[in-house]
Amino acid sequence: MAAQARARASAPVPVDIGKMGSVGFPLLASIPSPAHGTFAVGPFTLHMYGVMLLLGIAACIWLTGRRWVSWGGDWDLVYRVALWGVIAGIVGARLYHDLTSWNQDQAIHDHWWGVFAVWQGGLGIWGAIPFGLLVGAWVVHRSGNSVRRMLDAVAPGLLLAQGIGRWGNYWNQELYGRPTSLPWALRIDSAHQVGILPKYRHDPVGYYTPTFLYEFVWDIVGVFVLLWVDRRFTIRRPALFALYVIWYTTFRTYEEVLRIDPSNHLAGQRINFWVSLGVWICAVAFFVWWQFLRKPSRPREEPLRPVPTGPRMAVPKSRVR
């Protein structure tokens, strides 16, 4: 009997990988998280969250500019829209975050500048897009060009920017979902598990659903889908922009069910779940009505107008050296 007991004790114990992942033990494969999201460059501190946002903005300007110029427009208007739209978008994104997450973001309460600390994350897309679009539309209208056409020109670029920008969440170890044992689980250390429910916390590390990565893939696929639709079908401007909203909110609504980071709730769901669902319903209704039911008031689109430039100083050729 003693020999049998010793044999049973020395025999390998079967391991449930799924349970290992759920309680924070190492998985056979996972996505590592960066130790920190900042780098010192001389006397300056480089925040990778901001770098990802800048890369996303640059990609959006590039794609939008190529589309707008191919339609007969000019780059100058794209740059003007980008300048004022980005400024307004950042203001709106932070304002939305401060209003909806004031009791979850500790930085807001710890420092007077906490409401402005965009480098620490906390930018709500639900505030960025409306503010940026309103200001950008005003710039386009002032130039005498079609706001509807610009909306469709920028739609794929916005989705591209949002996808790239999600990597900023990776550098900040945020925007992750429930614990998982999938091979692509995201490794999160205990210092970045602040605010989530105790049942989801694991020390020293936990393995979570990489929702930021899911959204990145969804957004990039959506860019190609929108470009294909715009080439393949006749779109009544700005129906493509409505499709962009539908594409993004379709996954975002599902993503909010997976996320476990701090958030205010309403009727058992996160606030952003209801916002995303409401925007999705409005976008679908608008697309169906505008593309299929509404009778267009104008038979054809007006040509794009060049943006007027300021006065130039005339220099006699003989004075040029």
Summary of the structure (lengths in Angstrom):
residues: 321
radius of gyration: 24.7
end to end distance: 105.2
largest distance: 111.2
contacts: 929
relative contact order: 0.12
helix: 61%
strand: 7%
